[in-house]
Amino acid sequence: MTAALGTVHARAADNLEKLGKFQVTGTKDFTEIPQKGENVKAIQQTLKKIKLPQGFKISLYAVVPDARHMAVGPQGIVTFVGTRKNKVWAVTDRNKDRVADEVKDFAPSIDFTIPNGVCFSKDGMLFIAERNRVLLFPAAEFFYESPDVAAFNVVKQGELIPVEEESYNHTARVCKVGQDGKLYITLGQPFNVPAPEKLDLYKQQGIGGIIRIGTDGTGREVFATGVRNSVGLDISPSTGDVWFTDNQVDGMGDTIPPGEINHATKPGQNFGFPWYGGGSVRTVEYKNDTPPADAVAPVSETDAHAADLGMAFYTGNKFPKKYRGGIFSAQHGSWNRTKPVGARVMFTPVGEDGKSGETVPFAEGWNEGGEYFGRPVDVANLPDGSILVSDDLAGAIYRISYEAN
């Protein structure tokens, strides 16, 4: 480590310590993102191509660079947006015209590392899950106007996963606070298919799975295993069960294995990876091994290599009845398929009995002949019954609303 890099890390650690003591860091400047100009016009032109069911409308909500997972504040004041880089953005619609007035970086004195996962507790505490750390901001929705905001470690840097397992691959965490008051975090494993000698460590740590911990960082446990790289998770508002997407094995061909939407009904379940590459498709590396007898199959299979990412149960009451209680999910789009698929928003109906139906396209048009004009990442509910969709290619957040004829 160079002396300069060491100084940067030391300053960042010092800033976090100061914020935890309610002290100023000396940081004064925000990065503010313009919400007008040629980029806005280009995004609005793209949105004219998007196909939606009758009665639905899509519009530009905000320009947000590298927009990934979103957390809408319980008070509806601000939406926090994670990235796979070093920024978390605060997006504010001050006049409630359903278009953001201000986008600026959140807690600019903190040195974030892949702060992809953002989530709120019901009482308004914001959690940010990074590659190898989890932070708590107990009053972010009300004090984000200042560069300095109270911040605390939930999981210290280097303790979410073993430091020697830090990777540049599959490191975008997502988080949700469950009805049990615990924090659920996905931990993607870094390989396409891991070597056998990694499996015991990964099972113990919850890498290639989902962990849950108390919101104070205590009581860590492995909630689910057999997950390749989940970058989408939500809690059923009716049952409290955990549902999640999973990205499946690359290099097996254009049409296999399928992507997955999974339903965890209890702690300790295994979802089949690495013995299964997706659905019932066996991996080449583990084809001669006996898979776990209790491996849980996905409740819905999706197109191979469409890259299913963020998902959210629809909790509003403005969309037609068939959408209420169902799942909206984002497909980021293929990177390794000869004919790319994805770059769209999908819908999966979920009945009152908790059973899901077929996952079908809901909003599409960002993939035009294999050329991407946008790549959806996540879906979130707004209090007015509309939904937000993030797009890290266009650097934007869209709002989808419904108006009955």
C-alpha positions as CSV (number, residue, x, y, z in Angstrom):
1,M,0.0,0.0,0.0
2,T,1.4,3.4,-0.9
3,A,1.8,6.1,1.7
4,A,-0.8,8.2,-0.1
5,L,-3.4,5.4,-0.2
6,G,-2.8,4.7,3.4
7,T,-3.4,8.3,4.3
8,V,-6.7,8.2,2.4
9,H,-7.9,5.1,4.2
10,A,-6.8,6.6,7.6
11,R,-8.7,9.8,6.9
12,A,-11.8,7.9,5.9
13,A,-11.7,5.8,9.1
14,D,-11.2,8.9,11.1
15,N,-14.2,10.6,9.5
16,L,-16.4,7.6,10.3
17,E,-15.2,7.7,13.9
18,K,-16.0,11.5,14.1
19,L,-19.4,11.1,12.7
20,G,-20.2,8.4,15.3
21,K,-19.2,10.9,18.0
22,F,-21.4,13.6,16.4
23,Q,-18.3,15.6,15.4
24,V,-17.7,17.6,12.2
25,T,-15.3,16.3,9.6
26,G,-14.6,19.5,7.8
27,T,-16.3,18.2,4.6
28,K,-18.3,21.0,3.0
29,D,-18.9,20.2,-0.6
30,F,-21.5,18.0,-2.3
31,T,-21.5,16.7,-5.8
32,E,-24.8,17.8,-7.4
33,I,-26.2,16.3,-10.6
34,P,-28.0,18.6,-13.1
35,Q,-31.6,17.6,-13.9
36,K,-31.7,19.5,-17.1
37,G,-29.8,19.5,-20.4
38,E,-29.1,17.2,-23.4
39,N,-28.7,14.1,-21.3
40,V,-32.2,14.5,-20.0
41,K,-33.6,15.0,-23.5
42,A,-31.8,11.8,-24.7
43,I,-33.2,9.7,-21.9
44,Q,-36.7,11.1,-22.5
45,Q,-36.4,10.1,-26.2
46,T,-35.5,6.5,-25.1
47,L,-38.6,6.4,-22.9
48,K,-40.8,6.9,-25.9
49,K,-39.7,3.4,-27.1
50,I,-40.7,1.6,-23.9
51,K,-43.8,-0.7,-24.2
52,L,-46.1,-1.0,-21.2
53,P,-49.5,-2.5,-20.6
54,Q,-52.4,-0.3,-21.4
55,G,-53.0,2.5,-18.9
56,F,-49.4,2.6,-17.7
57,K,-47.0,5.5,-18.2
58,I,-43.2,5.8,-17.8
59,S,-41.4,9.1,-17.2
60,L,-38.0,10.3,-16.1
61,Y,-37.9,10.7,-12.3
62,A,-34.2,11.7,-11.9
63,V,-30.8,11.7,-13.5
64,V,-28.7,9.6,-11.1
65,P,-25.3,8.4,-12.3
66,D,-24.7,4.6,-12.0
67,A,-28.1,4.2,-10.3
68,R,-28.4,0.7,-8.7
69,H,-30.5,-0.3,-5.7
70,M,-33.0,2.1,-4.1
71,A,-34.4,2.7,-0.6
72,V,-37.4,5.1,-0.4
73,G,-37.5,6.8,3.0
74,P,-40.5,5.9,5.2
75,Q,-41.5,9.5,5.3
76,G,-41.4,9.8,1.5
77,I,-38.9,12.7,1.8
78,V,-35.9,11.3,0.0
79,T,-34.8,8.2,-1.9
80,F,-31.3,6.8,-1.4
81,V,-29.6,5.2,-4.4
82,G,-26.6,2.9,-4.2
83,T,-23.9,2.3,-6.8
84,R,-21.2,-0.2,-7.7
85,K,-18.7,2.6,-7.4
86,N,-18.1,5.0,-4.4
87,K,-21.2,7.1,-4.2
88,V,-24.6,6.9,-2.6
89,W,-27.1,9.4,-3.9
90,A,-29.9,11.3,-2.2
91,V,-32.8,12.0,-4.5
92,T,-35.4,14.6,-3.4
93,D,-38.7,15.6,-4.9
94,R,-39.4,18.7,-2.9
95,N,-42.6,19.9,-4.6
96,K,-44.1,16.4,-5.0
97,D,-44.6,16.8,-8.7
98,R,-43.2,13.2,-9.1
99,V,-40.0,14.5,-10.7
100,A,-36.8,14.9,-8.6
101,D,-35.7,18.5,-7.9
102,E,-32.3,17.6,-6.4
103,V,-29.8,14.8,-6.7
104,K,-26.6,15.0,-4.6
105,D,-24.2,12.6,-2.9
106,F,-25.0,11.4,0.5
107,A,-22.4,11.5,3.4
108,P,-19.6,12.7,1.1
109,S,-17.0,12.5,3.9
110,I,-17.3,8.7,4.0
111,D,-15.1,6.6,1.7
112,F,-17.7,4.0,0.3
113,T,-16.6,0.9,-1.5
114,I,-19.3,-0.6,-3.8
115,P,-22.3,0.7,-1.6
116,N,-24.8,-1.1,-3.8
117,G,-27.2,-2.2,-1.0
118,V,-29.4,0.4,0.7
119,C,-32.4,-0.4,2.9
120,F,-34.6,1.2,5.6
121,S,-36.1,-0.2,8.7
122,K,-39.7,0.7,9.5
123,D,-38.5,3.3,12.1
124,G,-36.4,5.1,9.5
125,M,-32.9,3.8,10.0
126,L,-30.9,3.6,6.8
127,F,-28.5,0.7,6.3
128,I,-25.8,0.6,3.5
129,A,-24.3,-2.7,2.6
130,E,-20.9,-2.4,0.9
131,R,-18.5,-5.1,-0.4
132,N,-17.2,-5.8,3.0
133,R,-18.9,-3.5,5.5
134,V,-22.4,-2.5,6.7
135,L,-23.1,1.0,8.0
136,L,-26.0,2.5,9.9
137,F,-27.4,6.0,9.5
138,P,-30.1,6.3,12.1
139,A,-31.6,9.6,10.9
140,A,-30.5,9.9,7.3
141,E,-33.9,11.0,5.9
142,F,-33.9,14.1,8.1
143,F,-30.2,15.0,8.2
144,Y,-29.0,14.2,4.7
145,E,-28.9,18.0,3.9
146,S,-25.6,18.2,5.7
147,P,-22.3,16.7,4.5
148,D,-21.9,15.3,8.0
149,V,-24.5,12.8,9.2
150,A,-24.5,10.4,12.1
151,A,-23.0,7.1,11.0
152,F,-22.0,3.9,12.8
153,N,-20.6,0.5,12.0
154,V,-23.0,-2.4,12.0
155,V,-20.4,-4.7,10.5
156,K,-16.9,-3.2,10.5
157,Q,-14.8,-3.0,7.4
158,G,-13.3,-6.5,6.7
159,E,-15.8,-8.4,8.8
160,L,-18.7,-9.0,6.5
161,I,-16.6,-11.6,4.6
162,P,-13.0,-12.7,5.2
163,V,-10.7,-10.1,3.8
164,E,-8.9,-12.8,1.7
165,E,-12.2,-13.5,0.0
166,E,-12.7,-9.9,-1.2
167,S,-13.2,-9.9,-5.0
168,Y,-13.9,-7.6,-7.9
169,N,-16.7,-10.0,-9.0
170,H,-20.2,-10.6,-7.6
171,T,-19.7,-8.0,-4.8
172,A,-22.9,-6.0,-5.1
173,R,-24.7,-6.7,-1.9
174,V,-28.4,-6.1,-1.3
175,C,-30.2,-5.8,2.0
176,K,-33.7,-5.7,3.6
177,V,-35.0,-5.5,7.1
178,G,-37.4,-8.3,7.7
179,Q,-40.6,-8.4,9.8
180,D,-38.6,-10.1,12.5
181,G,-36.5,-6.9,12.8
182,K,-33.4,-8.5,11.5
183,L,-31.2,-7.4,8.6
184,Y,-31.0,-9.8,5.6
185,I,-27.9,-9.4,3.3
186,T,-27.0,-11.3,0.2
187,L,-23.4,-12.4,-0.3
188,G,-22.6,-13.5,-3.8
189,Q,-19.7,-15.9,-4.2
190,P,-17.0,-14.6,-6.6
191,F,-16.6,-17.4,-9.1
192,N,-18.6,-18.7,-12.0
193,V,-18.5,-22.1,-10.2
194,P,-16.4,-22.4,-7.1
195,A,-13.9,-25.1,-6.5
196,P,-14.8,-27.9,-4.0
197,E,-12.2,-26.7,-1.5
198,K,-14.1,-23.4,-1.1
199,L,-17.5,-24.9,-0.2
200,D,-17.0,-25.4,3.5
201,L,-15.7,-21.9,4.1
202,Y,-18.5,-20.4,2.0
203,K,-21.2,-22.4,3.9
204,Q,-19.8,-21.3,7.2
205,Q,-19.6,-17.6,6.2
206,G,-22.8,-17.5,4.2
207,I,-20.9,-16.6,1.0
208,G,-23.0,-17.8,-1.9
209,G,-26.1,-17.3,0.3
210,I,-28.0,-14.9,2.5
211,I,-27.1,-14.0,6.1
212,R,-29.2,-12.3,8.7
213,I,-28.0,-10.2,11.7
214,G,-29.5,-8.0,14.3
215,T,-29.7,-4.3,13.3
216,D,-27.0,-3.7,16.0
217,G,-24.7,-6.2,14.2
218,T,-25.1,-9.0,16.7
219,G,-26.5,-12.6,16.3
220,R,-25.1,-13.2,12.8
221,E,-26.4,-16.4,11.2
222,V,-26.5,-18.0,7.8
223,F,-30.1,-17.9,6.6
224,A,-29.8,-19.6,3.2
225,T,-27.1,-21.4,1.2
226,G,-26.8,-22.7,-2.4
227,V,-27.2,-19.3,-4.0
228,R,-24.7,-18.2,-6.7
229,N,-25.1,-14.4,-6.8
230,S,-28.4,-12.9,-5.6
231,V,-28.7,-9.1,-6.3
232,G,-32.4,-8.8,-5.5
233,L,-34.3,-9.6,-2.3
234,D,-37.6,-8.5,-0.7
235,I,-39.7,-9.5,2.2
236,S,-43.3,-10.6,1.5
237,P,-45.6,-8.0,3.2
238,S,-48.2,-10.7,3.8
239,T,-46.1,-13.6,5.2
240,G,-42.7,-12.1,6.1
241,D,-41.0,-14.7,3.9
242,V,-37.8,-13.9,2.0
243,W,-37.9,-13.9,-1.8
244,F,-34.9,-13.4,-4.0
245,T,-33.5,-13.5,-7.5
246,D,-30.4,-15.4,-8.5
247,N,-28.0,-15.0,-11.4
248,Q,-27.0,-18.4,-12.8
249,V,-23.9,-20.1,-14.3
250,D,-22.3,-18.6,-17.4
251,G,-20.8,-20.4,-20.3
252,M,-23.3,-23.2,-20.7
253,G,-25.0,-21.9,-23.8
254,D,-27.5,-19.3,-24.8
255,T,-30.6,-21.1,-23.5
256,I,-29.4,-22.7,-20.3
257,P,-29.5,-22.5,-17.4
258,P,-32.5,-20.4,-16.5
259,G,-32.5,-17.5,-14.1
260,E,-34.4,-17.8,-10.9
261,I,-36.9,-16.3,-8.5
262,N,-36.7,-18.1,-5.2
263,H,-38.9,-18.3,-2.1
264,A,-37.3,-19.1,1.3
265,T,-39.9,-20.4,3.7
266,K,-37.6,-21.0,6.7
267,P,-34.0,-20.6,7.8
268,G,-31.4,-23.1,6.7
269,Q,-32.7,-24.0,3.2
270,N,-30.2,-24.8,0.4
271,F,-31.1,-23.6,-3.1
272,G,-28.9,-26.0,-5.1
273,F,-25.8,-24.2,-6.3
274,P,-23.1,-25.2,-7.3
275,W,-24.6,-28.7,-8.0
276,Y,-27.3,-27.0,-10.1
277,G,-26.4,-24.1,-12.4
278,G,-29.9,-22.8,-12.5
279,G,-33.3,-24.6,-12.2
280,S,-32.7,-28.3,-12.7
281,V,-29.7,-27.9,-15.0
282,R,-26.6,-29.6,-13.5
283,T,-23.2,-27.8,-13.7
284,V,-20.4,-29.5,-15.5
285,E,-18.1,-29.2,-12.6
286,Y,-20.4,-31.0,-10.1
287,K,-22.3,-33.3,-12.5
288,N,-20.8,-36.4,-10.9
289,D,-21.5,-35.3,-7.3
290,T,-24.7,-36.0,-5.5
291,P,-26.6,-32.8,-4.8
292,P,-28.3,-32.1,-1.5
293,A,-31.5,-34.1,-1.2
294,D,-33.4,-31.1,0.2
295,A,-32.3,-28.6,-2.4
296,V,-35.1,-26.1,-3.0
297,A,-36.1,-25.4,-6.6
298,P,-37.0,-21.9,-7.8
299,V,-40.6,-20.9,-7.8
300,S,-40.2,-19.2,-11.2
301,E,-37.7,-19.7,-13.9
302,T,-36.7,-16.9,-16.3
303,D,-34.8,-16.5,-19.5
304,A,-31.2,-17.7,-19.4
305,H,-28.6,-15.0,-18.9
306,A,-31.2,-12.1,-18.7
307,A,-29.6,-11.2,-15.4
308,D,-32.4,-10.9,-12.9
309,L,-31.5,-8.3,-10.3
310,G,-33.6,-6.1,-8.0
311,M,-37.2,-7.0,-7.1
312,A,-40.0,-5.6,-5.0
313,F,-43.5,-6.7,-4.0
314,Y,-46.0,-4.2,-5.2
315,T,-47.5,-2.7,-2.0
316,G,-49.6,0.1,-3.6
317,N,-53.2,0.2,-4.6
318,K,-53.2,2.3,-7.7
319,F,-52.3,-0.5,-10.2
320,P,-55.0,-2.9,-11.4
321,K,-55.9,-5.7,-9.0
322,K,-53.9,-8.4,-10.8
323,Y,-50.6,-6.6,-9.9
324,R,-51.3,-6.1,-6.2
325,G,-49.2,-8.2,-4.0
326,G,-47.1,-9.4,-7.0
327,I,-43.4,-9.0,-7.7
328,F,-41.9,-6.5,-10.1
329,S,-38.3,-7.3,-10.9
330,A,-35.5,-5.9,-13.1
331,Q,-33.6,-7.8,-15.8
332,H,-30.3,-6.1,-16.4
333,G,-29.7,-7.9,-19.7
334,S,-27.2,-10.4,-21.2
335,W,-23.5,-9.7,-21.5
336,N,-22.5,-13.2,-22.7
337,R,-25.4,-14.3,-25.0
338,T,-25.1,-14.3,-28.8
339,K,-28.6,-12.7,-28.9
340,P,-29.0,-10.5,-25.9
341,V,-32.2,-10.7,-23.8
342,G,-33.4,-8.7,-20.9
343,A,-33.1,-5.0,-20.2
344,R,-36.7,-4.9,-19.1
345,V,-39.0,-5.0,-16.1
346,M,-40.8,-8.2,-15.3
347,F,-43.9,-9.1,-13.3
348,T,-44.6,-12.3,-11.3
349,P,-48.1,-12.7,-9.8
350,V,-48.2,-14.0,-6.3
351,G,-51.5,-15.3,-4.9
352,E,-53.0,-14.9,-1.4
353,D,-51.8,-18.5,-0.8
354,G,-48.2,-17.4,-1.5
355,K,-47.9,-19.3,-4.7
356,S,-46.4,-17.5,-7.7
357,G,-47.3,-17.6,-11.4
358,E,-45.3,-17.2,-14.5
359,T,-42.8,-14.3,-14.8
360,V,-43.7,-12.2,-17.8
361,P,-42.4,-8.9,-19.4
362,F,-44.0,-5.7,-18.0
363,A,-41.9,-2.9,-19.4
364,E,-39.5,-3.5,-22.3
365,G,-37.8,-1.6,-25.1
366,W,-34.3,-0.7,-23.7
367,N,-32.9,-3.6,-25.8
368,E,-33.2,-2.8,-29.5
369,G,-31.7,-5.4,-31.8
370,G,-29.0,-6.3,-29.2
371,E,-28.1,-2.6,-28.5
372,Y,-28.8,-1.4,-25.0
373,F,-30.3,2.0,-24.4
374,G,-30.8,1.2,-20.7
375,R,-30.2,-1.6,-18.3
376,P,-32.8,-1.7,-15.4
377,V,-31.4,-2.7,-12.0
378,D,-34.0,-2.3,-9.2
379,V,-37.6,-1.6,-8.5
380,A,-39.0,0.3,-5.5
381,N,-42.5,1.5,-4.4
382,L,-43.4,5.1,-4.0
383,P,-46.0,6.1,-1.4
384,D,-48.4,7.3,-4.1
385,G,-48.8,3.8,-5.6
386,S,-46.3,4.2,-8.5
387,I,-43.0,2.4,-8.8
388,L,-39.5,3.5,-9.5
389,V,-37.0,1.7,-11.7
390,S,-33.3,2.3,-11.7
391,D,-31.0,2.1,-14.7
392,D,-27.2,2.1,-14.3
393,L,-26.4,2.4,-18.0
394,A,-28.5,5.5,-18.7
395,G,-27.8,6.8,-15.1
396,A,-31.4,7.4,-14.4
397,I,-34.5,6.5,-12.3
398,Y,-37.8,6.1,-14.0
399,R,-41.3,6.4,-12.5
400,I,-44.1,4.1,-13.8
401,S,-47.6,5.1,-12.9
402,Y,-51.1,4.0,-13.9
403,E,-54.1,6.0,-15.0
404,A,-57.4,4.2,-15.6
405,N,-59.1,5.0,-18.9
